[in-house]
Amino acid sequence: MSADQHHIVHNPDGGWDVKRSGGERASGHFDKQQDAIDRGREISRNQGTELVIHKRDGTISRRDSHGNDPRSSKG
């Protein structure tokens, strides 16, 4: 995990956590994944990080870039 990422991960005790890469504690805990995604997206936008959304099994579902985008496309 890169330090410029926030992750939405399933909590083994139930619910979903928003975690910063390299951090031990969650920035937030939510019962529903969508609530965690909404909060994670807000945090990610404010801090210019990439948001990485994981499935329940830990694999990556999708990524949303909110800063440091390596692409140099116009649009």
Secondary structure, DSSP 8 states (H G I E B T S, - for coil): --TTEEEEEE-TTSSEEEEETT-SS-SEEESSHHHHHHHHHHHHHHHT-EEEEE-TTS-EEEEEE-S--------
